[in-house]
Amino acid sequence: MNWDDVRIFLAVARAGQILGAARRLGLNHATVSRRVAALEEALGARLFRRTTTGSELTPAGERFLAVAERMEADMIAARAEVAGEGDEVAGTVRIGAPDGFGVGFLAPRLAPLTERHRGLTVQLVPVPRFFSLPRREADIAITMERPTEGRLVAAKLVDYSLGLYASRDYAARHGLPASRAELAAHPLVGYVRDLLMSPSLDYADEFAPGWKASYEVSSAFGQVAAVRAGAGIGILHTFIAGGIADLVPVEAVPQIRRTYWLVYHESMRPLRRIQSVCAFIATLVDRERGLFA
C-alpha cells in the first residue's frame, strides 16, 4: 500500500470531493482520481460513492478512514522525531475560535508566543462557526461543548458568564427592568438562531422564556456594538462587557454559565508546535481566570 495514496484518500475524505482535495494538495483532478482508484484496487474495496455534490465514504471507506488516520498519526510522530521537532517550535498552527473568545481574549494576547518562537506562524480564525478538526479546517479549536465522538483530545479551559447589559445612555433614558417579567417592555438585542454553530449558544430563553429580539446580530462583537449604540438590552459575555465603561449590567436577571474547551485531533498530539500553542493558551486563561469569574 502506497502512503501517498492513503494521504490523498484522507484529503478526499476530509474535503468531501475530489476537486476540493486536488486544490488542497496542489494536484490535478485526474491525478487524485487515479490515485484513489489505485488505492481501491490495492484494498479490493470501493472507498467512495460518487454523488452529484461530491464523494461520500462507503461503509468500507468509513472503516478504512480510522485505519488511515492511525497511519497518519504514526507518520506525523515519526517525522517529528526524525526531524527533531522537539528541538524547535516552528510551522503553522491554525486556531478556530468563537469570535467572543477569539477577538475578545486571544487576539490581543498571542503576540508574545510568536515573539518567543520566530519560526512559528499562528493563524487565528475568530468567527462564529463550527470547525472540523478531522477535516483539518483548524489544528486547534475552542468549543463550547466537550466533543463526545471522534479521535479528539479535549481539555477544559474555563467557565465563563453571560449576562444582560444596556448602554448607560439607554439606562438613563429608559431605565432598567427590575425583574425578568419587565424585560418584555424593552427592545432586545439577540443572535440569529438559525446561524448558531452550537446548541449551547441558544441561551436566550434562559434569560426570558419566549425571548423575542427586535435586533439580531450573528456575532458577539456585533451584539456589543448594537447594545453600546443604545439599540436595547442584550446578552453579552461578561469578560468583554465588564471592561466597557459605557455598559451597565441588568442585575435583576441572573447571569448564566458556559464553558470553553480546547480541542485538537489525536493525530496532532506528537507535534510540539501544537502542544506549545495549547500550553500557551491554557496559561493565558489560568493567569487571567478572574476575568471570567
C-alpha positions as CSV (number, residue, x, y, z in Angstrom):
1,M,0.0,0.0,0.0
2,N,1.4,3.4,-1.0
3,W,1.4,6.1,1.7
4,D,0.9,8.8,-0.8
5,D,-2.3,7.1,-1.9
6,V,-3.5,7.0,1.7
7,R,-2.7,10.7,2.1
8,I,-4.7,11.5,-1.0
9,F,-7.6,9.3,0.3
10,L,-7.6,11.3,3.6
11,A,-7.7,14.6,1.7
12,V,-10.7,13.5,-0.4
13,A,-12.5,12.2,2.7
14,R,-12.0,15.5,4.5
15,A,-12.8,17.7,1.6
16,G,-15.9,15.6,0.6
17,Q,-15.0,15.9,-3.1
18,I,-12.1,15.1,-5.4
19,L,-11.8,18.6,-6.8
20,G,-11.5,20.2,-3.3
21,A,-8.9,17.7,-2.3
22,A,-6.9,18.3,-5.5
23,R,-6.8,22.1,-4.7
24,R,-5.6,21.4,-1.2
25,L,-2.9,19.0,-2.4
26,G,-1.8,21.1,-5.4
27,L,-2.6,18.2,-7.8
28,N,-4.9,18.0,-10.8
29,H,-8.3,16.3,-10.6
30,A,-7.3,13.4,-12.8
31,T,-4.2,12.5,-10.7
32,V,-6.3,12.5,-7.5
33,S,-8.9,10.2,-9.1
34,R,-6.3,7.9,-10.4
35,R,-4.6,7.6,-7.0
36,V,-7.9,6.9,-5.2
37,A,-8.7,4.2,-7.8
38,A,-5.2,2.7,-7.3
39,L,-5.9,2.5,-3.5
40,E,-9.3,1.0,-4.0
41,E,-7.7,-1.7,-6.3
42,A,-5.0,-2.4,-3.8
43,L,-7.6,-2.8,-1.0
44,G,-10.1,-4.7,-3.1
45,A,-12.9,-2.4,-1.9
46,R,-14.7,0.7,-3.1
47,L,-14.0,3.6,-0.7
48,F,-16.1,6.4,-2.2
49,R,-19.6,6.7,-3.6
50,R,-19.7,9.5,-6.3
51,T,-22.7,11.8,-5.9
52,T,-23.8,15.0,-7.7
53,T,-22.3,17.1,-4.9
54,G,-19.0,15.2,-4.3
55,S,-17.7,12.0,-2.9
56,E,-19.2,10.1,0.1
57,L,-17.4,7.4,2.0
58,T,-18.8,3.9,1.6
59,P,-19.0,1.6,4.7
60,A,-15.7,0.2,3.6
61,G,-14.4,3.8,3.3
62,E,-15.6,4.6,6.8
63,R,-13.7,1.6,8.2
64,F,-10.5,2.5,6.3
65,L,-10.7,6.1,7.4
66,A,-10.0,5.0,11.0
67,V,-7.0,3.0,9.8
68,A,-5.7,5.8,7.6
69,E,-5.9,8.3,10.5
70,R,-3.9,6.0,12.7
71,M,-1.3,5.7,9.9
72,E,-1.3,9.4,9.6
73,A,-0.7,9.9,13.3
74,D,2.2,7.4,13.2
75,M,3.7,9.2,10.3
76,I,3.4,12.6,12.0
77,A,5.0,11.2,15.1
78,A,7.8,9.6,13.1
79,R,8.5,12.8,11.2
80,A,8.5,14.9,14.3
81,E,11.1,12.6,16.0
82,V,13.4,12.2,13.0
83,A,13.3,15.9,12.0
84,G,14.0,17.0,15.6
85,E,10.5,18.6,16.0
86,G,11.2,18.6,19.7
87,D,14.1,21.0,19.4
88,E,12.2,23.9,17.8
89,V,8.7,25.2,17.8
90,A,8.1,26.1,14.1
91,G,5.5,25.8,11.4
92,T,1.9,27.0,11.2
93,V,-0.9,26.4,13.7
94,R,-4.5,27.5,12.9
95,I,-6.8,28.2,15.9
96,G,-10.5,28.2,15.3
97,A,-12.5,30.1,18.0
98,P,-15.8,31.7,18.5
99,D,-15.5,35.5,18.0
100,G,-16.2,36.4,21.6
101,F,-13.2,34.4,22.9
102,G,-11.1,34.8,19.7
103,V,-11.4,38.5,19.4
104,G,-12.2,39.5,22.9
105,F,-9.5,37.4,24.6
106,L,-7.0,35.6,22.3
107,A,-6.3,38.2,19.6
108,P,-4.6,40.8,21.9
109,R,-2.6,38.2,23.8
110,L,-1.0,35.9,21.2
111,A,1.9,38.1,20.1
112,P,4.3,37.0,22.8
113,L,4.0,33.5,21.6
114,T,5.2,34.3,18.1
115,E,7.9,36.7,19.5
116,R,9.2,33.8,21.5
117,H,9.2,31.3,18.6
118,R,10.2,33.2,15.4
119,G,9.6,30.1,13.2
120,L,6.0,29.8,14.4
121,T,3.0,31.2,12.5
122,V,-0.3,31.4,14.4
123,Q,-3.4,31.8,12.3
124,L,-6.4,32.9,14.5
125,V,-9.8,32.4,12.8
126,P,-12.3,34.1,15.3
127,V,-15.6,33.5,13.5
128,P,-18.9,32.2,14.8
129,R,-18.8,28.8,13.0
130,F,-18.0,25.1,13.6
131,F,-14.5,23.9,12.8
132,S,-14.0,20.3,11.7
133,L,-10.7,19.0,13.2
134,P,-10.8,15.7,11.3
135,R,-11.1,17.7,8.0
136,R,-8.2,19.9,9.2
137,E,-10.1,23.1,9.0
138,A,-8.2,24.1,12.1
139,D,-5.4,22.5,14.1
140,I,-6.9,23.6,17.5
141,A,-10.5,24.6,18.2
142,I,-12.0,26.4,21.1
143,T,-15.5,25.0,21.6
144,M,-18.4,25.5,24.0
145,E,-19.1,21.7,24.2
146,R,-16.8,18.8,25.0
147,P,-16.7,16.6,22.0
148,T,-18.1,13.1,22.5
149,E,-17.2,11.5,19.2
150,G,-14.1,11.1,17.1
151,R,-10.4,10.8,18.0
152,L,-10.2,14.2,19.6
153,V,-8.3,15.4,22.7
154,A,-10.3,17.9,24.9
155,A,-9.3,19.9,27.9
156,K,-11.5,22.3,29.9
157,L,-10.2,25.8,29.7
158,V,-12.6,27.9,31.8
159,D,-16.2,28.6,32.8
160,Y,-17.4,32.0,31.7
161,S,-20.6,34.0,32.2
162,L,-23.1,35.8,30.1
163,G,-25.4,38.5,31.3
164,L,-27.8,41.2,30.3
165,Y,-26.4,44.7,29.6
166,A,-27.5,48.0,28.3
167,S,-25.7,51.2,27.5
168,R,-25.5,53.9,30.2
169,D,-27.4,56.3,27.9
170,Y,-30.2,53.7,27.3
171,A,-30.4,53.1,31.1
172,A,-30.7,56.9,31.8
173,R,-33.4,57.4,29.2
174,H,-35.5,54.2,29.7
175,G,-34.5,52.8,33.0
176,L,-33.6,49.1,33.5
177,P,-36.0,46.2,34.2
178,A,-36.4,45.4,37.9
179,S,-37.5,41.8,37.2
180,R,-37.4,39.2,34.4
181,A,-41.0,40.0,33.5
182,E,-40.2,43.6,32.8
183,L,-37.8,42.7,30.0
184,A,-40.8,42.4,27.7
185,A,-41.2,46.2,27.8
186,H,-37.7,46.8,26.4
187,P,-36.2,46.3,22.9
188,L,-33.9,43.3,23.0
189,V,-30.7,42.6,21.1
190,G,-30.1,39.0,20.3
191,Y,-28.5,36.5,17.9
192,V,-29.6,34.9,14.7
193,R,-30.8,31.5,15.9
194,D,-30.5,29.6,12.6
195,L,-26.9,30.6,12.3
196,L,-25.8,29.3,15.7
197,M,-22.9,26.8,15.5
198,S,-23.7,25.0,18.7
199,P,-26.9,24.3,20.7
200,S,-25.2,25.6,23.8
201,L,-25.2,29.0,22.3
202,D,-29.1,29.1,22.2
203,Y,-29.4,30.5,25.7
204,A,-31.8,33.4,25.3
205,D,-34.8,31.6,26.8
206,E,-32.7,31.1,30.0
207,F,-32.9,34.8,30.5
208,A,-36.5,35.2,29.4
209,P,-38.8,32.4,28.2
210,G,-40.0,33.3,24.7
211,W,-37.2,35.8,24.2
212,K,-38.0,37.9,21.2
213,A,-35.3,40.2,19.9
214,S,-36.1,43.2,17.7
215,Y,-32.5,43.3,16.5
216,E,-30.4,40.2,15.8
217,V,-26.7,40.1,15.1
218,S,-24.7,37.0,14.3
219,S,-21.5,37.9,16.1
220,A,-20.7,38.5,19.7
221,F,-18.9,41.8,19.0
222,G,-21.7,42.9,16.7
223,Q,-24.1,42.5,19.6
224,V,-21.8,44.5,21.8
225,A,-21.7,47.3,19.3
226,A,-25.5,47.3,19.0
227,V,-26.0,47.5,22.7
228,R,-23.4,50.2,23.1
229,A,-25.3,52.2,20.4
230,G,-28.5,52.1,22.5
231,A,-30.4,49.5,20.4
232,G,-31.7,47.8,23.6
233,I,-30.8,45.2,26.2
234,G,-28.6,42.4,25.0
235,I,-26.9,39.2,26.2
236,L,-23.2,39.8,26.4
237,H,-20.0,38.0,27.6
238,T,-19.2,39.4,31.0
239,F,-15.4,39.2,30.3
240,I,-16.0,41.6,27.4
241,A,-18.8,43.8,28.7
242,G,-17.3,44.2,32.1
243,G,-14.4,46.1,30.7
244,I,-16.5,48.6,28.7
245,A,-17.3,51.7,30.8
246,D,-20.4,52.7,28.9
247,L,-22.2,49.4,29.5
248,V,-24.2,48.6,32.7
249,P,-25.4,45.2,33.8
250,V,-29.1,44.4,34.3
251,E,-28.7,43.0,37.8
252,A,-32.4,41.9,38.2
253,V,-31.8,38.9,35.9
254,P,-29.1,36.4,36.9
255,Q,-26.2,35.6,34.7
256,I,-25.7,32.1,33.2
257,R,-22.6,30.0,32.9
258,R,-21.0,28.2,29.9
259,T,-17.6,26.5,29.4
260,Y,-14.8,26.9,26.9
261,W,-12.9,23.7,25.8
262,L,-9.6,23.4,24.0
263,V,-9.7,20.6,21.4
264,Y,-7.3,19.1,18.9
265,H,-7.2,15.9,16.8
266,E,-5.4,13.0,18.4
267,S,-3.0,12.8,15.4
268,M,-1.6,16.2,16.3
269,R,-0.5,15.2,19.7
270,P,3.1,14.4,18.8
271,L,3.7,17.9,17.3
272,R,5.5,20.3,19.7
273,R,4.1,23.3,18.0
274,I,0.5,22.1,18.8
275,Q,1.5,21.3,22.4
276,S,3.3,24.7,22.8
277,V,0.3,26.7,21.5
278,C,-2.1,24.7,23.7
279,A,0.0,25.2,26.7
280,F,0.3,29.0,26.0
281,I,-3.5,29.4,25.7
282,A,-4.1,27.4,28.9
283,T,-1.5,29.5,30.7
284,L,-3.1,32.7,29.5
285,V,-6.5,31.6,30.6
286,D,-5.2,30.4,34.0
287,R,-3.4,33.7,34.6
288,E,-6.5,35.8,33.9
289,R,-9.1,33.4,35.3
290,G,-10.5,36.2,37.4
291,L,-11.6,37.9,34.2
292,F,-14.1,35.1,33.5
293,A,-15.3,34.7,37.1
